Amino acid sequence: MGEIILIEGGRVIDPANGIDSVLTVVLRDGRVAELREHVERPREARAIDARGKWVVPGFIDLHAHLREPGQEYKETIESAGRAAAAGGFTTVCAMPNTCPPNDNASVTQLILSRATAGTVRVHPVGCISRGQKGEELAEYGELKMAGCVAVSDDGRPVMSSMLMRRALEYARAFDLPVAVHEDDLVLAGKGVMNEGPVSTRLGLAGAPAACEEVMVLRDIALAELTGGRLHLAHLSCAGSVRAVREAKRRGLAVTAEVTPHHLTLTDEHLARSDYNTSFKMSPPLRSAADVLAVRQGLADGTIDCIATDHAPHSLVEKEVEFDEAANGVVGLETAFSVCLSLVRERVLTEKRFIEALTVGAAKAFLLEGGTLSKGARADLAVLDPELRWRCEPEHFRSKGRNSPWKGEALVGRCTHTIVDGRFVHEL
């Protein structure tokens, strides 16, 4: 008989099964054995006192940049795995903008082989186009057989409408979602932040929110034409939320995600940061009205899940002039704490919050996990919603230090993360 683990007396929140009760979770042989109010503790069992804490399915992140292969100076699969585990994530989807890009089975297999000895589950995402060049499709059948769970050219929008149509048609044959970074590069021009009063005040070139909205509308139309599965990455503006809401009302196969930074920060935060490049990302931080819209979209289910868009960079790429800095922020270790503020502000219920980090993500990419059902893999997190801590990037497990919450006092932290019945993080 394998190890028995009892997680005792915590508030178990499992939206997939409609559970929100104080229970003891029993794990046996790497699986969920039972959830009960009272369990007699076997002598050989390891027990975790979860009183005052939440016990939830392990978080699933559909959108993270692990940088390996080719950019290990920014992050590795190992360091990203430790960061993910520290944040309560048990499953992470690895974006394909590696060096070389993940557009073939060899790169996919390399990622999976290096993830085998890691802390969390890693699901590779393959490229939409060869080399992410937007010119010809990658071989989706090869990528799917090698282990990819979706295709994306993230970081590079698919500008060709015909190529996007073919991508949705081809991916449909393999039941792969096409995850897209929506940005009209011609309309965006040289913009480095959201276009509006703040960009004018700061003297920085702005890109309007319409850069995202027009591409979202195009791709929803193409999803309707092809019947393909469209997943919209890191939505950031009100127009995009309206478009997705209407698409879902009409029954189209469209899902969407939103990041912690687009849920909680605006371009005014950038203005107050003294041109801090940790506030530079793509899509950029938007207006307060856009933040309100994406919050409402997440609350009502228009947006399916929260994804970090974890994007570590070295100091060389961030400690430069704002116009020249690389886009992206790290997020695996702060996502729970940052988004928990939405529960305190009554934007989200506890159930909807956990749903957006677990089963909502699992359904979007048809992944296993996101539930504490009997017999499910023992992937779960224990969270202390009252634990106060200070965000100090120099202590991150990630190699990335580019956090817009540096120095901030945060509330809520993961204390234990378990994958396949193994402890991969203990605070």
Summary of the structure (lengths in Angstrom):
residues: 427
radius of gyration: 20.6
end to end distance: 27.5
largest distance: 66.8
contacts: 1641
relative contact order: 0.16
helix: 34%
strand: 24%
